[in-house]
Amino acid sequence: MNTFRRLLTVLVILVASGAIAKAQLPSPIIVQAATTNAAPVTKPVPETSDSIISAIKTLQELKAANEETLKKQQATLERLDELQQAAQQLKIFANRG
């Protein structure tokens, strides 16, 4: 019986933390569609090889940062899935008792 109480307490804490995490999500931002009156296209300025190399390095750094962000987001999604499963199990246990 003591183990059941511990399990129930852990599940309640997980569900509560999931509710808190969900409550902290920002509201969606609505962006207006682009109009057809786009800015006129200008001719590209020939770039030197140094500026191209620095641009490539910058893009590679941005790509690495984006990959890290995606990994963090994936871990967060997996954690939220675990919390959701725990909440469902808690509901099942609550209905049995």
FENQUI-V615726 format. One line per field, one symbol per residue. phi: phi as a letter, one per 30 degrees, with the letter a starting at -180 (. if undefined). burial: + if it has 24 or more other C-alpha atoms within 12 Angstrom, else -. A space follows every 50 residues. Layout:
phi=???
burial=???
//
This chain:
phi=.dddddddddddddddddddddddddddcccddddddddddcdddecddd ddddddddddddddddddddddddddddddddddddddddddddddd
burial=----------++-++--+-------------------------------- --------------------------------++-++--+-------
//
